[in-house]
Amino acid sequence: RGVCRVGGTEYDLLLSADTNTQRHMMWFFFQVQGLEKNETYRFNIVNLRKRSSLYNEGLRPLLYSQKRAKHEGIGWAREGHEIVY
């Protein structure tokens, strides 16, 4: 639904509701381009409404890098650190 840059490499993301619901947000995806190598980026999904999540249990989001898939043969992979729900 939207993105707002809140710092040098930090972004707030606003999700749209899941298909066929008016308020539930369980699934999300977004695309990022032009990242700098060896730079840390932070993405804050600010409008999730569940009280708890598997992210609290150590689940990490899936990431797909076209560059990594092409050069290393690695497609989707669980990535990220300091994940807080």
C-alpha positions as CSV (number, residue, x, y, z in Angstrom):
1,R,0.0,0.0,0.0
2,G,2.8,2.4,0.7
3,V,6.3,3.0,1.8
4,C,7.9,5.9,3.7
5,R,11.6,6.4,4.2
6,V,12.2,7.2,7.9
7,G,16.0,7.2,7.9
8,G,19.1,6.7,5.7
9,T,18.4,3.0,5.2
10,E,15.2,2.5,7.2
11,Y,11.7,2.3,5.7
12,D,8.2,2.0,7.1
13,L,5.9,-0.3,5.0
14,L,2.1,-0.1,5.0
15,L,0.4,-3.4,4.0
16,S,-2.8,-3.8,2.1
17,A,-5.4,-6.3,3.6
18,D,-5.2,-9.8,2.3
19,T,-7.4,-10.8,-0.6
20,N,-11.1,-11.4,0.3
21,T,-10.7,-9.9,3.8
22,Q,-11.2,-6.4,5.0
23,R,-8.6,-6.2,7.7
24,H,-6.4,-9.4,7.9
25,M,-2.8,-9.1,7.0
26,M,-1.0,-12.4,7.0
27,W,1.0,-12.3,3.7
28,F,3.2,-9.6,2.4
29,F,5.7,-9.0,-0.4
30,F,7.6,-6.1,-1.7
31,Q,10.4,-5.4,-4.1
32,V,13.6,-3.5,-3.4
33,Q,16.0,-2.2,-6.0
34,G,19.3,-0.3,-6.0
35,L,20.7,-1.6,-2.6
36,E,24.2,-0.9,-1.7
37,K,26.5,-3.8,-1.0
38,N,27.5,-4.3,2.6
39,E,24.8,-1.9,3.8
40,T,22.2,-2.8,6.4
41,Y,18.6,-2.0,5.6
42,R,15.7,-2.0,8.0
43,F,12.1,-2.5,6.9
44,N,9.4,-1.9,9.5
45,I,6.0,-3.3,8.6
46,V,3.9,-1.0,10.7
47,N,0.3,-2.1,10.4
48,L,0.3,-5.8,11.2
49,R,-2.5,-6.5,13.7
50,K,-2.0,-10.0,15.1
51,R,-1.0,-10.2,18.8
52,S,1.7,-12.8,18.1
53,S,3.6,-14.3,15.2
54,L,5.9,-17.1,14.4
55,Y,8.5,-14.4,13.9
56,N,8.7,-14.3,17.7
57,E,9.7,-18.0,17.6
58,G,12.6,-17.4,15.2
59,L,10.9,-17.5,11.8
60,R,12.7,-15.3,9.2
61,P,11.1,-13.8,6.1
62,L,11.8,-15.4,2.7
63,L,14.0,-13.3,0.3
64,Y,14.6,-13.8,-3.4
65,S,17.5,-12.2,-5.0
66,Q,17.7,-12.3,-8.8
67,K,21.4,-11.6,-8.7
68,R,22.1,-14.3,-6.2
69,A,19.9,-16.8,-8.1
70,K,21.8,-16.1,-11.3
71,H,25.3,-16.2,-9.9
72,E,25.0,-18.6,-7.0
73,G,22.0,-20.7,-7.9
74,I,20.2,-19.8,-4.7
75,G,16.6,-18.7,-5.1
76,W,14.3,-18.3,-2.1
77,A,16.1,-18.3,1.2
78,R,15.2,-17.4,4.8
79,E,17.1,-14.2,5.6
80,G,17.2,-11.3,8.0
81,H,18.4,-10.7,11.6
82,E,17.1,-8.7,14.6
83,I,13.5,-9.6,13.6
84,V,11.0,-8.3,16.0
85,Y,7.2,-8.6,15.9
